[in-house]
């Protein structure tokens, strides 16, 4: 099966609503997901969840491994459970989202402005604008907006410095557009590499500078 046929097969597979829910659930997690957890989230039985999860592995959308439950080990711990995570594979139809034409700061600003909606604050507007273009934003334990997906993933592998600088300019543009809609917000984009995430994050409050540290 060539790349185009593989992409068509993937799209056809995700047209199944159950399989789509399972894929979205697994993809939204930074850690591998077990069959029981996925079945509960999708509202289906464990055997059916196992069947669809394994089909997603066959298609290359997920990868499977085996882990013992946290805190259990040694004799009597039982067999390791099968768990699933999103794969790093790309398809011509772009799953997960890969938008190589998005690289423009002006587009970033206009994306933030278009997300204006009554009652939404700056962080909500920023997350909505970033989600619209495939960044898969989420808030970490500190409230920082991090990006689980990089729309320029393949380019970043070949030209990391150029693409990361471009991505930063784009996200800064989104933040700039959001601040025009919600001027009371205090948001800033900056480089913040973390395994499994884009190289850029959006924090709240005023960014640190040399003056904040007392350095001259």
C-alpha positions in Angstrom: 0.0 0.0 0.0 1.5 3.3 -1.0 1.3 6.6 1.0 -1.8 7.8 -0.8 -3.7 4.5 -0.3 -2.6 4.4 3.4 -4.0 7.9 3.9 -7.3 6.9 2.3 -7.4 3.8 4.6 -6.8 6.0 7.6 -9.5 8.5 6.7 -12.0 5.6 6.1 -11.1 4.0 9.4 -11.7 7.2 11.4 -15.1 7.6 9.7 -16.2 5.0 12.2 -17.5 7.0 15.2 -16.4 4.5 17.8 -12.9 4.2 16.3 -12.7 8.0 16.0 -13.6 8.5 19.7 -11.0 6.0 20.8 -8.3 7.7 18.6 -9.2 11.1 19.9 -9.1 9.9 23.5 -5.7 8.2 23.2 -4.2 11.1 21.2 -5.3 13.6 23.9 -3.2 11.9 26.5 0.5 12.4 27.1 0.8 8.9 28.6 -0.1 5.5 27.2 -3.8 4.5 27.7 -5.1 1.1 28.7 -8.0 -0.8 27.2 -10.3 -0.4 30.2 -9.7 3.4 30.4 -10.3 3.8 26.7 -13.4 1.6 26.7 -14.9 3.7 29.6 -14.2 7.0 27.8 -15.8 5.7 24.5 -18.8 4.2 26.3 -18.3 0.7 24.9 -17.2 -2.7 26.2 -13.6 -3.7 26.7 -13.6 -6.4 24.0 -14.9 -4.0 21.4 -12.4 -1.3 22.5 -9.6 -3.8 22.2 -10.6 -4.7 18.7 -10.7 -1.1 17.5 -7.5 -0.1 19.3 -5.6 -2.9 17.7 -7.1 -1.9 14.3 -5.7 1.6 14.8 -2.3 0.0 15.6 -2.5 -1.9 12.3 -3.2 1.3 10.4 -0.2 3.0 12.0 -2.2 5.6 14.0 -1.4 4.1 17.4 1.5 2.2 18.8 1.0 -0.5 21.4 3.3 -1.6 24.3 2.9 -3.5 27.6 3.1 -2.0 31.1 2.3 -3.2 34.6 0.0 -1.0 36.6 1.8 1.6 38.7 2.9 0.3 42.1 2.7 -3.3 41.1 5.7 -5.5 40.5 7.5 -8.7 41.3 5.9 -12.1 41.7 2.1 -12.1 41.7 1.9 -8.8 40.0 0.2 -10.4 37.0 0.8 -10.0 33.3 1.6 -6.5 32.0 -1.4 -4.8 30.4 -1.5 -3.7 26.8 -1.5 0.1 26.5 -1.7 2.5 23.5 -0.3 5.8 22.5 -0.5 7.9 19.3 2.2 7.1 16.8 4.5 9.6 15.2 3.5 8.5 11.7 2.2 11.0 9.2 -0.2 10.4 6.2 -0.8 12.4 3.1 -4.3 13.3 4.4 -2.7 14.8 7.5 -3.6 12.9 10.6 -2.7 14.3 13.1 -3.0 17.9 11.8 0.0 19.1 9.8 -0.6 22.5 8.3 2.5 23.6 6.4 0.9 26.7 4.9 0.2 28.2 8.2 3.6 29.8 8.6 2.8 33.4 8.6 2.7 35.9 11.6 -0.1 37.9 10.0 -2.2 34.8 9.8 -1.5 34.1 13.5 -2.7 37.5 14.5 -5.9 37.3 12.4 -6.6 33.8 13.8 -6.6 35.2 17.3 -8.8 38.1 16.3 -11.3 35.8 14.5 -11.8 33.8 17.7 -13.4 36.8 19.5 -16.5 35.7 21.4 -18.6 37.2 24.1 -17.4 36.4 27.6 -14.2 34.5 26.6 -11.0 35.6 28.3 -7.5 35.8 26.8 -6.4 32.2 27.6 -9.6 30.7 26.3 -9.4 32.7 23.1 -5.7 31.7 22.6 -6.5 28.0 23.1 -9.4 28.2 20.7 -7.3 29.9 18.0 -4.4 27.4 18.5 -6.8 24.4 18.5 -8.3 25.6 15.2 -5.0 25.1 13.5 -4.0 21.8 14.9 -1.7 22.7 17.8 -3.8 20.7 20.3 -3.3 23.1 23.2 -3.7 22.1 26.9 -2.9 23.6 30.2 -0.3 22.0 32.4 -0.1 21.9 36.2 1.1 25.6 36.3 -1.6 26.9 34.0 0.8 27.3 31.1 -0.7 26.7 27.7 1.3 24.0 26.0 1.0 22.5 22.5 0.8 18.8 22.2 1.1 18.9 18.4 3.4 20.7 16.0 1.7 21.5 12.6 5.2 21.7 11.1 6.4 18.4 12.5 8.2 17.1 9.4 9.8 20.4 8.6 11.0 20.8 12.2 12.8 17.4 12.0 14.9 18.7 9.1 15.2 22.4 10.1 14.6 22.7 13.8 16.0 26.2 14.5 14.2 27.8 11.5 10.9 26.1 12.2 10.9 26.7 15.9 11.6 30.4 15.3 8.9 30.5 12.8 6.4 28.7 15.1 7.3 31.2 17.9 6.6 34.1 15.6 3.3 32.5 14.7 2.1 31.9 18.2 3.2 35.4 19.2 1.0 36.6 16.4 -1.9 34.6 17.8 -1.3 36.1 21.3 -1.1 39.6 19.8 -4.4 39.1 18.0 -6.0 37.7 21.2 -4.8 40.7 23.3 -6.5 43.0 20.9 -9.8 41.2 21.6 -9.1 40.8 25.4 -6.8 43.7 26.3 -7.0 43.0 30.0 -5.2 39.6 29.6 -1.6 39.1 30.4 -0.3 36.5 27.9 3.1 35.9 26.3 4.5 33.3 24.1 8.1 32.0 24.5 10.3 29.0 23.8 9.6 26.2 26.3 10.8 22.8 25.0 9.3 19.8 26.7 9.2 16.1 25.6 6.1 15.3 23.6 5.2 19.0 23.1 5.8 21.8 20.6 8.8 24.0 21.4 6.6 27.0 22.2 4.3 27.6 25.1 2.0 30.5 26.2 2.3 31.7 29.8 0.2 34.2 31.8 1.7 37.3 33.4 4.6 39.4 32.4 7.5 37.5 30.9 10.7 37.6 32.9 13.6 39.9 31.9 17.0 40.8 33.2 15.5 43.6 35.3 13.3 41.1 37.1 16.4 39.2 38.3 18.3 42.3 39.4 21.0 41.8 36.8 22.4 44.8 35.0 
